[in-house]
């Protein structure tokens, strides 16, 4: 994750280094842990990943994202890094990568806050699942259009 962060933050700031100061997330009720605690929680996140076998791919992607951003291990770029982790998890499990439109940002932040404050992952899983469904619908429509065009040329 530190390497991904370093690549994401290239030419912006020095990446790949966990924060050594306390941070606060503007507009959030949740306060990320102290730097030492954040480091411990990141290690726990790594350790817990292989044991999340009860989760389907979308749940695991949502959990990975929400847990990482709750820990907030870097000074800046945590959201970008967590979305990259989420999309990696989605693709590993056979899903399409998703993006979060500006129009959905409030719902996105609310769902993440629900996890950070009350450990309620369901709204975020539902949010990610709905975005995945929208992406799949685009592909299905494209396939149907291609099939329709192919049958017209026969």
Secondary structure, 3 states (H helix, E strand, C coil): CHHHHHHHCCCCCCCCCCCCCCCCCCCCCCCCCCHHHHHHHHHHHHHHHCCCCCCCHHHHHHHHHHHHHHHCCCCCCHHHHHHHHHHHHHHHCCCCCCCCCHHHHHHHHHHHHHHHHHCCCHHHHHHHHHHHHHHHHHHHHHHHHHHHHHHHCC
